[in-house]
């Protein structure tokens, strides 16, 4: 078979995902790369032309030009008059040695991109053939397929063609691991505050600097560059899996970081010139047409990494953050200074008055524009008025920072603990601005990146070499059929769960092993809801079952208090979730429920009432009994004492077929609409889960405040350190706040952490390698589509997983089955 035993499945699956979610087919990918090559040639050629082939004395009218034989006739200068003859232009280019050097480097770089483009054409054609011949998906209908539907067909193709020969069946998690192998490592390192991207500067205070150039260098050092930690795309080098030579490896990594930092210093002028030229050509026209566009905001690169779940694809992250863009913008607009508003109004008045006069004079006589600097003045005044108006808020809007922050939380899913209850403070606003920055700040950081990146690599990253070596050894696990992956990406609450995030009694993780900010628990719920056919391992199933019990118990409180939502609230939320104000959406009703129904209660009473309402809303997504409804239309069953049931969604996915084949003869548009509805169900359910789990975490933090701060030892906790390092560890611990990504300003001293790495985690690779997780016993709760559960005794749609035929002893040595 042509698809039997694909060698590099990481790259293969990544291109399949890119073709579906990013480029929408072979033609779009091909045209996009062609224009990238043309764009590079245009920037280099046009810049060279502006430097060497334009006579600026003629262009600025400093030199007279007369085409007529009669001097008395008026002089009319045309644009070609400012262009130098070809021979003069060529001579000026040859006389500029620095320009020739830059052109040679640019030519070598363009040839490299051309070779890569030709290679990508062959790969894209392979993906094109795979979609048509193996997956049976024509390119014309590819945009109407969801990623889950494409993924289901890939899982089926594995059974027929054995594209991966190391295991019989592929799971959804295997595919995600191969696509996101390196990105999961980056998310984990940001979550554990290992990368030097947060700084405290004398005048600016706490700042974050994380640009595309810095990210590129991190990936170059860790993953794919010469001398990196990985020998190929799926395997960590053997020496980094052993702890015996960790100091030698750390010294080797430190030296490599130093040389890469020096190379960045040497290439800094060229990269800086390219950044300036690219920014000038990209944003100048936008600035002239829409001066307020630079005052708009965007999710920062650090924010995308901090807010990303483990095993979350790029298009899934983009969709989730896009839904939170409007409430995030409204929240940031709450903090416009009244003094700045007064100044902006008056400056806009003065500038607008002068601009109005100049426009009126121009309308009366267009010769006014011929006066020197009049056109420049009109342009600058127009830009100034537009910028000033961006600082003037709409006087008819009323903002509530706390509710806006909760709406944001429903979409972004992560938020430091100390933000809750402090949404009105400027400290919270400044920290949120690190995730949601001005576009102008983003452009400025990218321009400064060639200068600052070498300093960060040499001064800040090199001292962390030992911690990086320990991280990759302790948090790498080898999975059969997948290779070496980040153990955090296994989403195992036993190995990486946090007691304050509903994992108490279910986790064996020390503080060093715990994922911060509930990353493990929230990622598990997100993946289970996004991929309803996935069968989680035993510990994850137990966690989901425990969460289900809490939801039912808390929703019973809401039922007893008669605080349930109306029967049609679920479906009205789907229709209004994308609206600007979301006045009737389910999430908005849940967020506003405490203030509307429990204003007379104390703070604790309101928190309890809010938790019950979220649980009641979540319960509506968990059908308690199977129901068969026609796929056309969405109906809601009457209240049976257990909450509102979304029967339509259950019926649509009961057959296991994709949304296009639910009803025979359905058009592509109907299939796309059904897929969109199911996606909205999953998105809304995850938003409610995020709110519910944050409420539970908030209650736990109030009951156990001592665990709110923590510290991390500087060296490895596996007990394999040298005597000198052990002596260094006996010193005073360095206090690090509980929320590693957003430190507190309060100088509370944490209790010293004495737990060491668990025995199971001290094995080679630091992997999650419990043999008990291989053969899964039937779980107490059977999963239903969209993250729901079925009661005991009911049959779920998905059968229990069948154990692999091969035993643990038949595996190659040093490979643990997960």
N, C-alpha and C positions, 0 to 999 in steps of 0.2 A: 504494500500500500504506500502511496506517496507521502502520507502523513505519519508513517510508523517511525518511532524513535527520533523525534526532533531534538537535536543536541542542546540548543540554547533555548529552553522553554521560557526563561525570564524575558528575553528580548521578544520572543514570539508572542507571548501573551500580552506584553506591553504594547506591541504594535496592533494587536487585535483590539485592545481597549482604546488605544488612540484613534484607530480607524472608526470605531463606533461613537465614542463620546467627544473626541477632540476635533477630528478633521472631516467626519461624515463621508468617508469613502476614499477610494484610491485616487480619483481625479482631483479632489480637493487637496489631498496631501501632496500630490505631484505639482499642481499649480502653485501651491503655497511655497514649496521649496524653490521652485524656479524664480518666483518673485523675490525671495530672500537673496538669491545670488545676484539678481539684477539690481536690487536695492543697494547691495554692497558696492557693486561697480559704479552705480550712479553717485553715491556719496563720495567715493574716492575721486572719480573723474570730474565731478562738478566742483569739488573743493580745489583740485589742481587748476582747473580752468579759472576760478575766481582769483587764485593767487597769481597766476602767471600770464593770463591772456586777456586781462581787462585793463584799459587805460582809465584810471579813476579820475585823472585831471579833466578828461572830456566828460566823464559821467557826472562830475560835480560842477561842470561849467567853469572850471578854472582855466581852460584852454579853449580858444575860439576855433570854431570849425565853420567853413563857408564852402558850400557846394556850388554856389552860383558864380557866374563870371561878372556879375554886377554887384559890387560891394554895397550898393544902396539897398538891395533887397533884404528882407528880414531873414535872419539865420534860423534854420530849423534843424535841430540835432536829432538824429535817429539813433536807435539802440545799437545797430551794427557799427556806428561811428566809434563807439567805445571799445570795440573788440580789436585786439591787435592782430596783424597779419600772421598766418601760420608759421612762417619762418622766424619771425620775432618771438612768437610764443614758444616755439621749440627751443630757441637759443636761451631764453630765460629759464626754461625748465632744466636744461643741461647745465646751466651755470649754478644752479641751486643744489648743492651736494646733499643737504639735509632732506630736501624734498625727494630726491632720487632714492635715498635710503628708505624713506617711508614708503615710496611706491614699490620698491622691491619687496619689503616685508609684507605689504598689502597683497602683492601678487602671489607670494608664497602661501599666504593664508587663504586667498581665494581659490587657488589650485587645490589646497587641502579640502576646502568645502566642496569643490566640484567633484573630487574623487568620492567624498562621503555621499554626495548627492547621487552619483551613479550607483553606488552600493545600495543606497536606500531605495532606489527605483526597483532593483531586483527583489529586495525584501518586501516592498509594498506590493509588487506583483504577486509574490507568494501569498501574502495576506489576502489580496483580491481573489486569487484562485481558491483559497481556503474558505472564504465566505460563500462563494458561489457553489463550489463543488462538494465541500464537506458539510458546511453548515446549512446549505440550501437556502441562502439568503441573498436575493438579488441586490445589487448596489442601489437600485432605484428605490427599494423599500427599506433599506438599512436605517434611515433616520426614524422610521416608525417603530423600531424595535428598542426595547429597554435593554440595559446591560444585563439584568438578571435573566432575560430570555436568551440572550446570546450566550451567557455563561451556562445556562442549563443545556444548551445544545453542545457546548464544548465538553461538559461532563459526559454526555451521551456518546460523543465521538470517541472519547477515551476508551469506552467499552468496545467500540468497533475497530478502531485503528491502533490503539495502544501508542498514542503520541508520547506518553511517558512510560518507559519500560520498567521503572523501578517499583511500581505498584499497580495493582489491578484497576482501582477506581480512584478518580480525582474527586476531591471535595471542593466546595466553594472557598474554603479557607486556604487550600493549597494554591488555588489560582491567585488569590489576593496576596499570599505570601511571596509568590514569584514576581508579581507586578510591583509590589511595594516593599521589597526586601530592604533596600537601602533607606527608603523614606521612613520605614518603621524605626530603624536605628536612629535617624535624625530626630524623629519625634520623641523617642525615649531619652536621648541625650539632652534635648531642650527641657523635657519634663524633669529630669534629674539635675538640672542646672550645671551640666558638665561643660557646655560650650561657653567660651567667654564672649557673650553678646550683651551682657548687662554691666553698666559702669556707673560709678558715682563721680561726677565731675565737679570741680570747685564751684562754678557759677550755675551750671545747668542742673545739678542734683542727679537723681536717678535717671539714666537714659538707656535706651536700647539702640544698638547699632547692628543691624543684620541686613545686608544687602545681597544682591544676586552675585556680585563678585566674591564676597566673603563666603557665601554658601557654595559657590563653585570650588573655591579653594579647600573648604572642608571636605567636600566629596572627593576632590582630587587626592587629598592626603589619605583619607580613610578607605576608599572603596575601589577606585579604578585607575588611579595614576600609577606611574612607575614606582615600584617599591612600596605599594600600598599594603594594607593589612589583609586584603583578599587576594588569593592567587587566581581566582576567576570570579565570575558573577555570582556563583552559588556556593563558594567554599572559602572559609577563613583559613589562612595559612596555619599549618600544624603547630608551629612554634608559639603562636599566640593563644593556643588552646592549653598550653602547659604553664604552670606557675613557677617552674624552677628558674627560668631565665628572664623573669619579668623586668628586673632592673636593667639588664642588658638590652632588652627590647625597647624599654622606655628611653634609654640613651640613644638608641638607633633612631627611634621615632622623633626624638627632639632634634637630632642632627638633620633629619630630612625636612622637618618643619622649618628649620633655619635656612636651608638652601632654597626651599620654595619661597620663603619670605624675601630672600635676596633677589630671586628671579622676579618677584613682583615689583621690587624697588627698581630694577633695571628696565622693566617693561612699563613702569608707571607713566612716563611721558607719552608713549604711544597709546596706551589705554585711555589716558586722560583726554588726549586730543580726540580720539574716537568718541568717547562719551559726550564731550562738548558738542561735536559736530552732529551726532545723532540726536541729542536733545534739542539742538537748535532747529534742525530740519523737521523734527517731529512735533514740537510744541509751539513754535513761533506763530504759525498760521492759526492754531487753536487759540492761542492767547489773544491774537488780534480779533478773531471772530467771536470768541466767548471768553472775555477776560476773567470772568468769575469761575472758570473751570478749574483753575489752580487752587481756588478756595474750596473746591469740593474735596471730599474725603474718600479714602479707599482703605481696604484691609491691608495692613502692613505685612511684609514677608514674615516677620516674627509672629504676628498675630495668626497667620495661616498655619504656622508650625505649632504654636501653642494651643490653638483651638482644634487642631486636627485629631481625630480619633486614630487609634491603631487600626490598620486595615481599612482605611477610607480612601477611595479613589479620588482623583483630582476633580472629576465632574461632580461627584457626590459632595465634596467639600465646597466647591464653587456654588452649587445649588443651595446648600444650607446657609452659607454666609450671605448670599444674595438676598435671601428672605429676611435676614436681620439687618440689611443695609438701611432701610428707611427708619425703623425705630432707633438705630444707632445714630443716624444723622439728627433725628429730632432730639435725642438725649444730649448730644454735643451742643446743639443750638440753645439748650437751656442755660448755658453758662456764658452767653455773650455778655460782656461787661456793660452796665448802664452808661458808664463814663465813655467807653469806646463807642457806644451807640450814639450818644450826643455829639461826639467829635465827628463821627462818620456822617451824621445828618448834615452838620454845618459845612463840612468839607465838600460833600456832594452838592449842597446848595450853591456854594461859591463857584465850584468848577462847572456846575451845570449852567449857571448864569452866563459865564464867559463863553461856554460852548454854544449856548443858544444864540448869543449875539453873532458869533463867527458863522454859524450856520445861516442865520438870517441874512448877513452880508453876502455870503456865498450864493444864496438863492437870488439876491438882488443883482449881483454882478459876479460872474464866475471868475473874473480876473483877480479876485481877492486871493484865490488859491495860488496865483503866480507869485505873490509876495513871499519872501523868504521865511521859512519856518512856520508858515500858517498851517499847512497840512500836518506838519509834525505836532503842532500845538493842539489841533483838533483831535488827532489820534490819541495823544497822551491824556487829554481831558476826558475823552470817552472812556478810556481804560480806567482812569481814576474814579469816575462816577460809578462805573460798574463794580469796581472793587469796594467802594464805600457802601454801596447798596447791599453787598453780601454780608456786611456787619450789622445791618438793620433788621431785626427780627419782625415777623408778621405780628402786628399788634392784636390780631383777633385769635391767635392761638394760645391755648392754656396748656402748660406742660406740668406733668407730675413725674419727677425724676425716678422715684421708686418704682412706679408701675412701668415706666419705659424700660428701666433696667431689667425688670422681670420679663418683659416681652423680649428683650435682647437675649436674656438667658435661655428662654424657650427655644431660640434658634441656634445660638452658638454653643450651648450646653456646658460651657466651662466659665467659671467666675471665681476669683479669690474670695475667701470667706469674709474678709474684712470689708468688702464692698457692700454686703447686705446691711441695710439700715443706714448706710453712709452715702447713698447715691447723690445727695445734695452737696457733698463736700467737693471742693476743688481738687483735693488729693486724689479722690476716686476718678474724677474727670481726667486728671493728668495721666493716671495709670491706664485708663481706658484709651487715651489718645495714643499710647504706645502700640495698641492693637489696631486702632482706627485713626490713621494719621492723615494729615493734609496731603494732597497730591503734590503740592509744591515741596513739602518736606521730603516726600519720597524721591522726587527728582533731585533735590539737593544732596540727599544721602548717596544716591547713585553717582553723582558727579564727584563727591568726595571719596568714594569707595577706593579708587586706585591709590590714593594717598594714605588712607587710614588702614586699609586691609593689611599691608606688610607690617605695620606696627602691631596690629592685633596678633598676627601670626607669630611674630618673633618675641614680643614682650609678654603676651597674655596666654597664648596657646601652648608654648613650649613648656612652661612650668606644670602644665596639666598632663604631660605625656604619660606619667605613671598611672594616673587615674584613668586615662583613656585605654591603656593596655589592660588594666584590671577590669574596666567596664566590658570590653569586648570578650574577655575570657569568662567573666562571671555571668554575662547575660547573652550568651550565644548557645543555642541548642540545635543539634542536627536532627532534622525531621526526615523520615523515610520518604523518598520521592520528591523532596523539595530542596534539601541541602541545609546549609547553615542559615538560620534565621534568628532574629532578635527574640529572646524568650518573652519579652513583654508583649510581643505580637501574638503569642499564644492565648492571651487574655485569660490566663489561669488565675482565678482569685485565690487559689491555695498558695501559689508561689509569689504572686505580686499584688494580692488584694490588700486593702487598707481597712483596719478595724472600724474607722470612723465612717466608712462608706458601705455599711451593711455587710461587711465581710468579717465581723467579729465572730470568733469561733469557727470560721471556715478557712482562715488563712494561717499559714505557718511562716509568713514572710517577716523578716526583721525590718527595721526602718530602712536599712540600706537597700533592701529588695523591694520595698513598697513603691508603687507608682503614686505620684503626687496628684492632688486635686481630683481624685476619683477617676483617673484615666483608665484603669483596668476595668472597673465596673461599668462606666458609661460606654466605653468602647465595646464591651461585651453585649450590652443591650442594643447598641446601635447596629452591630453586625448581625445579631439575631433577628432584629426587626427588618433590616434591609435584605437579608437573605433567609426567608422563612423556611426554605427546604434544608437549611444547614442543621445537622445534628450535633449539638454541643457535647463536649465531654462530660464526665460524671460530675465533677466539681462545679462546672458552669451550669449544668442542669439543676443541681441542688440550689445554687444561688438564684437562678431564675424562679425556681419553685418557692423559695423563701420570699422573694419579692412579690410573687403572686399572692401569697398568704397575707402579707402586710397590706397589699392593695385591697383585698377583700375585707380585712378587718377594719381598715380605716374607712372604706366606703360604707361599711355597715354603720359607722358613727354618723356619716353624712345622711344616710337614710333615716336613722333614728331622729336626726335633727331636722329632717325634711328640707335638706339643703341640696337635693339633687337638681340637676339641670333639666330643662324641658326636653320632651322626647325628640324634637327636631333640632336640638342644639348641635348634635354631632354633624349632621349633614349641612346645616347652615354654616358651620365652621369651615367645612371644606370649600364652600363657595366664596366665603369672605376672608379666607386666610391671607390672600394676596391683596386685599383691599388696603387703601392707605391708612385708614383709621382703625380697621378691624373692630368695629363697635359690637358686632354680634357674634364674633368668632368664639369658638370653644375656649381657646387659650386666653383670649381677652376676658371672657366671663370668669374663668377660673382665677386669673390674676386679680381682677377687680372684686372677686367674691368676698374677700375678707373685709374690705373697707365698706362694701355695700350691705353685708349682712351682719357683720360682727363689730360694728364701730363702737358699740357700748362695752365691749369686752376689753380686758387688759391685753398687753402684748403677748403673753403666753396663750391666752384664749384665742386671739386672732391667729396665731401661728398654728394652733391645733385645728382650728376651723378651716384654715387654708389647706392644710395637709389632707383633711378629710375630703374637701372638694376636689382636689387633684386626684385623689384615689377614686372618687366616684366617677370622674371623667375617664380615668384609665380603665375602670371596670367596664365601661361601655365598649371598649375595644377587645374585651375578652369574652367571647360568647360562651355561655354556660351550657348550652346544649346545641347539638347540630341541627341545622335547618336548611332546607333546600328551597331556594327562591329562584324564580326565573331570572336569567342574566340581564334581561332588559329592564331598566329602571332600578331605582333604589328605594327599598321600603324599610320602614322601621317597625319592629314589632312593638306591641303594647307593653307597658310596664308590668312585669310579672313579680314585682317585689324584689327583683335582683338588679335592677338597672336597665338602661336602654341598650338594645342589641343592634349592631350594624349587620343585619342579615344579608343585605345585598353584597357586601364585600366578601362575606364568607362563602356565599354561593358562587361568586365569580371565580374564586380561586380554588374551589373544592375539587375540580377535576384535575388539577395539576397542569393544565395546558396554559400556554401563554395567552395574553389578553386578546390577540388577534384571532384565535381559533376557538374562543368561548362559544360563539354562536356561528353557525354556518352561514356563509355569504356575507359576513360583516366586511365592510370596506376598510381600507387602511386608515382612514380618518377615524372611524369608530374604534378600531383597535388602539390607535394612539390616544384617543380620549379615555378609553378604559384603563390603559396603562397609566395615564396621568392621574386618574382618580385613585388607583391603587397606590401610586407613589405619594399622593397627598395623604392617604390614610397612614402610610408608614411614617411620613414626616411628622404628622400631627401626633401620632402615638409616641414617637421618640421625644418630641418636645414636651409632652406631658410627663414622660418618664424622667426627663432631665429636671423638670420642676419638682417632681415628687422626690427624687433621690437627693436633691439639694436641700429640700425641707427636712428630710430624715437626717442628713448630715448636720444641718444646723442644730437640730435637737440634740444630736449626740455631742456636738461641740460644746453646747451649753451645759450638758450633764458631766462632761469630762474635759474641762478646759486645760488640764495639764498636758494633754496630748496635742495641743494646738501649735506648739513649737517643737522643733526638732533640730538635731545637728547630725552631720555626716562626718565620719572619720576621714581623715585625709588619705589614708592608705587602705589597702585591701583588708577586708575583715575575715578573710578565709583562713587566717592563722598561718599563712605561708610567708610572712614577712621576715626580714632579717632582724637580728637583735638591735641594730641601730634604729630601725623603723619602729620596733616595739618601744624603745626608749622615747622616741619622739611622740608616740601615741599616748604616753603617760602624762603628757602636758595637759594644760587646761583645754577642754573642747571648745571649738569655735562655734558660737551659737548661730544657727541658720534658721530662719522662720519656717513655720509649718508650710506655708504656701511658698514654695521655692521660687516661683516665677514672679511673685509680687511680695516683696518683704514688707514687714510691718516696721513702723517707725518706733514702736515701743521697745525698749531694751530689756525685755524679759529674758531671764536665763532659763534655758530648758533643763529638764532633768537629764542626767547623763545616760546615754543609751548603752546598755551593756550586752544586748543580744548580739550574737554572731550569726554568720550565715548558717542556715540549717544544713544538717548532714546531707540530705538529698541534693541540696543546691551546691554542695562542695564537690560534686562529681565533676568529671571532665566536661568542659564546655559550659558548666553552670546551667545545664538544661533542665527542663521539666520532663523528667524521665521516669516517672512512676509507672512501673509495668501495669499497675492496676487500672490505669486509664486506657489500656489497649482494648480489653474486652469490657464493653459497657453493659452494665445490667440495665434492665428496663427501668426507666425513671418513674418516679411517683406521679409526675405530671407530663402529659403528652402535649406536644406543641401544636398549635394551629397556625395558619397563615397570619402574617403581620404581627408576629410576636405574641399571639394569644395563647391560651392554654385550655385544655379540656379537663373536665372533672374526672374523678376516679371512675373507672369502669367504662369510660367512653373510648371509642376507637378514634385515634387521630388519623389525619390524612397521610402522614409519613410513617412508614414502617420503621421498626427499630433497626439500627445499623447491624450489619452482619460482620462478625470478626474476620480479620484477614486469614487466608488459608495458611500462609506461612507462619511459623512460630518465631518467637524472639531469638531462638538459638540459630535460626537459619540466616539471620541478618549478618552483614559483614561486621568485622570487629570494630569496636568503638563507635557503633551507630546505635542509638537508642530510639526505640519506636515510640512515637507520640500519637 
